[in-house]
Amino acid sequence: MSTTASKPVIVVGSGLAGLSAAHEALREGALVRLLDRAPKPGGNSIKASSGINGAGTRFQRALNIPTDDSFYADTVRSAGSRFTENNPPGIDRGSLVEILTSHSENAVNWLADELNVDLSVVAQLGGHSVPRTHRGGGDLPPGAAIVSALLNKMKANPNFTLENSAEVDKLLVENSGAVKGVSYRTSDGQMHELEGPVVFAAGGFAGDVHGLLAKYRPDLAGMPSTNEERPASHGLLSTIGAALVDMDSVQIHPTGFVLPKGAGTSYNIVPLKKEDASHKPADPKSVSTSQLFLAAEALRGEGGILLSGSGERFVNELNTRDVVSSAIMALPQSTDKSMRHWEVILLLDPGACEAAASHIKFYLWKGLVQKVKVRDLAPEIIASIDKYATTVSEHGEDPLGRKSFGHWKLPPGDANREEEVCVGTVTPVVHFTMGGVAFDAKARVLRSTDGGKLTPIPGIWAAGEITGGIHGANRLGGSSLLECAVFGRIAGTEAARSLIVTP
Ligand SMILES: Cc1cc2nc3c(=O)[nH]c(=O)nc-3n(C[C@H](O)[C@H](O)[C@H](O)COP(=O)(O)OP(=O)(O)OC[C@H]3O[C@@H](n4cnc5c(N)ncnc54)[C@H](O)[C@@H]3O)c2cc1C
């Protein structure tokens, strides 16, 4: 007979990775203490706007995608040469990608069936061979929908305790080197100690501007970010010997919105509208210098195109994020020096606007996107629209290699002049950190031994953006929510099972 000891599973971080771990630990019958230093739960997960990947789902089948066996290959291709790096020695990147991709259908079903999250809309993001990024049809973005569904379900469970404004500042370690718990500080300044197996799900370091980001990627200084500024917690894991991997792999997302409400039009590029020939600079006071709203990749997936300062398409918008960002950053930088940025037009035709309606509604409300009749756009932009629309309508070959046109339906020529398109100005932004703590297929945190091998540290598991080794040089859009769900669930299960005592 086996019994579950009364110690709780301690989960650090209430983003999707931590919530997924907590959910599965509860399912295993464990008590769960979820600690988060932020005053509210959800972390960056709550902001996720494009969706979660799943290969082979019924939602794909409903879109006439009967099978999807290219997710593993797409992930490896996107990871680039990093995928074959044996650094730290012994890291098994292949098995992490295998687990991620082969558990993806199950993760989507879990969220849709057990937690009733609407994931019925499927878009094709950059680097994916087929549409596989799932989100809902309503106004609630996928991150917020998933986080609130999990929280609502678990709050009803008497075995679950969520404590916000509770910052873990140390891992408690046995003489043997095994982790036995955490120490944490609450908002009243009190220190507490808690014993139990630990799931570490404290997120990435894209917001740790003056800490890990500055250390590993000083070249990114001054660039705006989608992450709010916050110190990273990787150091707590380093103190117990956890190995770090790919720390200099930082994802630059190609599209953060530049123009805040009321700033008018673009200024370093062809004027968006005919009458805006004055190139008025935005009021610097109204331009955020650090955190920008993300222009979700789904906007391009649903049919949006990118136009350079001279009004021309210059890149396959559905290439991977690293490729699209590099193409933008090869263009002239903005002359507005309030932050280090570029200015590129993101343009959606009526078909794409409609398909991304819930996003567009929010961006219009924020003043980040405007609706403009084609006839009112600058002639260079109209010429590019006509050229692209001709390719789409004739099912022709795109000179830039784009293969999927999403929901674009705007015809070329005079027939489109009275139609309204959605336009915004975007720049590359620091977005996501691929690197992090080394972990294995059972979500165990790994340390390097003297013999040069990676071995699990007993008592601690990790999941989500704090981990490294899955995405290599470039994460595919939609794969972070997925890694949180897949490895968070594994970590929660494993941590709970470690409490089972067999006499
Ligand atoms: C604007 C935006 C849009 C995105 N859109 C998508 C998308 O559509 N699809 C996708 O797959 N990915 C997307 N991402 C990426 C994805 O949201 C994140 O990578 C993922 O949610 C990270 O989840 P996590 O659980 O690992 O960390 P987080 O959600 O960031 O949660 C970590 C939590 O840990 C807490 N914490 C940290 N240190 C401590 C400590 N010492 N003690 C206690 N608590 C601590 C933090 O307060 C935080 O609440 C997006 C990211 C952003 C910023």
Ligand as a Chemical Component Dictionary entry (heavy atoms), coordinates in Angstrom:
data_LIG
# 
_chem_comp.id                   LIG 
_chem_comp.type                 NON-POLYMER 
_chem_comp.pdbx_formal_charge   0 
_chem_comp.three_letter_code    LIG 
# 
loop_
_chem_comp_atom.comp_id 
_chem_comp_atom.atom_id 
_chem_comp_atom.alt_atom_id 
_chem_comp_atom.type_symbol 
_chem_comp_atom.charge 
_chem_comp_atom.model_Cartn_x 
_chem_comp_atom.model_Cartn_y 
_chem_comp_atom.model_Cartn_z 
_chem_comp_atom.pdbx_ordinal 
LIG C1  C1  C 0 2.779  39.904 -25.207 1  
LIG C2  C2  C 0 3.122  38.443 -25.286 2  
LIG C3  C3  C 0 2.406  37.614 -26.152 3  
LIG C4  C4  C 0 2.721  36.260 -26.244 4  
LIG N1  N1  N 0 1.969  35.447 -27.067 5  
LIG C5  C5  C 0 2.231  34.115 -27.100 6  
LIG C6  C6  C 0 1.399  33.227 -27.858 7  
LIG O1  O1  O 0 0.422  33.641 -28.466 8  
LIG N2  N2  N 0 1.713  31.906 -27.857 9  
LIG C7  C7  C 0 2.777  31.393 -27.164 10 
LIG O2  O2  O 0 3.007  30.191 -27.203 11 
LIG N3  N3  N 0 3.563  32.215 -26.419 12 
LIG C8  C8  C 0 3.309  33.548 -26.363 13 
LIG N4  N4  N 0 4.089  34.368 -25.595 14 
LIG C9  C9  C 0 5.133  33.770 -24.754 15 
LIG C10 C10 C 0 4.469  33.110 -23.568 16 
LIG O3  O3  O 0 3.365  33.858 -23.140 17 
LIG C11 C11 C 0 5.435  32.954 -22.396 18 
LIG O4  O4  O 0 6.655  32.481 -22.827 19 
LIG C12 C12 C 0 4.872  31.947 -21.407 20 
LIG O5  O5  O 0 3.573  32.325 -21.076 21 
LIG C13 C13 C 0 5.730  31.849 -20.168 22 
LIG O6  O6  O 0 5.004  31.144 -19.206 23 
LIG P1  P1  P 0 5.681  30.725 -17.847 24 
LIG O7  O7  O 0 4.624  30.055 -17.060 25 
LIG O8  O8  O 0 6.941  30.026 -18.104 26 
LIG O9  O9  O 0 6.084  32.134 -17.181 27 
LIG P2  P2  P 0 5.178  33.370 -16.812 28 
LIG O10 O10 O 0 3.819  33.272 -17.399 29 
LIG O11 O11 O 0 5.953  34.580 -17.135 30 
LIG O12 O12 O 0 5.007  33.211 -15.239 31 
LIG C14 C14 C 0 6.122  33.248 -14.373 32 
LIG C15 C15 C 0 5.645  33.710 -13.014 33 
LIG O13 O13 O 0 6.662  33.453 -12.068 34 
LIG C16 C16 C 0 6.662  34.492 -11.103 35 
LIG N5  N5  N 0 7.978  34.516 -10.443 36 
LIG C17 C17 C 0 9.183  34.769 -10.997 37 
LIG N6  N6  N 0 10.160 34.668 -10.077 38 
LIG C18 C18 C 0 9.537  34.356 -8.903  39 
LIG C19 C19 C 0 10.023 34.137 -7.565  40 
LIG N7  N7  N 0 11.325 34.201 -7.261  41 
LIG N8  N8  N 0 9.107  33.847 -6.593  42 
LIG C20 C20 C 0 7.797  33.773 -6.879  43 
LIG N9  N9  N 0 7.289  33.985 -8.126  44 
LIG C21 C21 C 0 8.162  34.251 -9.119  45 
LIG C22 C22 C 0 6.356  35.733 -11.922 46 
LIG O14 O14 O 0 5.825  36.758 -11.106 47 
LIG C23 C23 C 0 5.350  35.203 -12.935 48 
LIG O15 O15 O 0 4.018  35.403 -12.514 49 
LIG C24 C24 C 0 3.786  35.725 -25.478 50 
LIG C25 C25 C 0 4.506  36.556 -24.611 51 
LIG C26 C26 C 0 4.183  37.897 -24.505 52 
LIG C27 C27 C 0 4.959  38.764 -23.569 53 
# 
loop_
_chem_comp_bond.comp_id 
_chem_comp_bond.atom_id_1 
_chem_comp_bond.atom_id_2 
_chem_comp_bond.value_order 
_chem_comp_bond.pdbx_ordinal 
LIG C1  C2  SING 1  
LIG C2  C3  SING 2  
LIG C2  C26 DOUB 3  
LIG C3  C4  DOUB 4  
LIG C4  N1  SING 5  
LIG C4  C24 SING 6  
LIG N1  C5  DOUB 7  
LIG C5  C6  SING 8  
LIG C5  C8  SING 9  
LIG C6  O1  DOUB 10 
LIG C6  N2  SING 11 
LIG N2  C7  SING 12 
LIG C7  O2  DOUB 13 
LIG C7  N3  SING 14 
LIG N3  C8  DOUB 15 
LIG C8  N4  SING 16 
LIG N4  C9  SING 17 
LIG N4  C24 SING 18 
LIG C9  C10 SING 19 
LIG C10 O3  SING 20 
LIG C10 C11 SING 21 
LIG C11 O4  SING 22 
LIG C11 C12 SING 23 
LIG C12 O5  SING 24 
LIG C12 C13 SING 25 
LIG C13 O6  SING 26 
LIG O6  P1  SING 27 
LIG P1  O7  DOUB 28 
LIG P1  O8  SING 29 
LIG P1  O9  SING 30 
LIG O9  P2  SING 31 
LIG P2  O10 DOUB 32 
LIG P2  O11 SING 33 
LIG P2  O12 SING 34 
LIG O12 C14 SING 35 
LIG C14 C15 SING 36 
LIG C15 O13 SING 37 
LIG C15 C23 SING 38 
LIG O13 C16 SING 39 
LIG C16 N5  SING 40 
LIG C16 C22 SING 41 
LIG N5  C17 SING 42 
LIG N5  C21 SING 43 
LIG C17 N6  DOUB 44 
LIG N6  C18 SING 45 
LIG C18 C19 SING 46 
LIG C18 C21 DOUB 47 
LIG C19 N7  SING 48 
LIG C19 N8  DOUB 49 
LIG N8  C20 SING 50 
LIG C20 N9  DOUB 51 
LIG N9  C21 SING 52 
LIG C22 O14 SING 53 
LIG C22 C23 SING 54 
LIG C23 O15 SING 55 
LIG C24 C25 DOUB 56 
LIG C25 C26 SING 57 
LIG C26 C27 SING 58 
# 
